[in-house]
């Protein structure tokens, strides 16, 4: 009797695992096949013909990952997306967000057509991928070593880029949170906002770690879940104002905690 009672549970677990595996393979098929068969030609055309190569690469990145998330939500139907409609109005800003999963930067690329971000320096040495992120205007995390010139070029052009309506998104924790709580903030995002006199928009992302859990290869496609991105608030970081980086850090934590930051 016990064996008969356990059979439905075993079948459910097998079904869940097969769904997780199928969705994971579909996503990897898009990463490899979608790039090689479709987008590689588009990147080549932008490189050869576009006047604004960096902007063209950013838009292609944006569309590539929009398709990725459309495939993901279409195949993992128990996962829903909830996007704050106000995000579409963000222009010329430093966007900071909490970090839960490897999917988070891909998600923000899919949200913002014109974007830059900071990427771990070692990725710039990766064949093909390193060249693509460099051509997209992304910045290495450190301004030292062989990629120092790339970092300096990005920083020197950042004010003009933000003034033209582009966004820089950063995860100020610098790494993924394993328990959902905010870790220490690196001051880079706040320093850039002050230097460029750009507003800071604060986003909260939730649910991405339930879909793609740190330390797990397969997507959790079988789970019921909502991936949400909400706009929590805006901070001014005018370099002429007395508020320093430490004060901006305090205000940023207030916004993340749901408090109204005091000027």
Secondary structure as UniProt FT lines:
FT   HELIX           2..29
FT   HELIX           30..39
FT   HELIX           40..49
FT   HELIX           53..75
FT   TURN            77..78
FT   STRAND          79..83
FT   HELIX           85..89
FT   STRAND          94..97
FT   HELIX           103..111
FT   STRAND          115..119
FT   HELIX           121..125
FT   TURN            127..128
FT   HELIX           129..135
FT   TURN            136..137
FT   STRAND          139..140
FT   HELIX           145..147
FT   HELIX           148..156
FT   HELIX           158..163
FT   TURN            164..165
FT   STRAND          167..170
FT   TURN            172..173
FT   HELIX           188..196
FT   STRAND          200..206
FT   HELIX           208..211
FT   TURN            214..215
FT   TURN            221..222
FT   STRAND          225..235
FT   TURN            239..240
FT   HELIX           245..256
FT   TURN            257..258
//
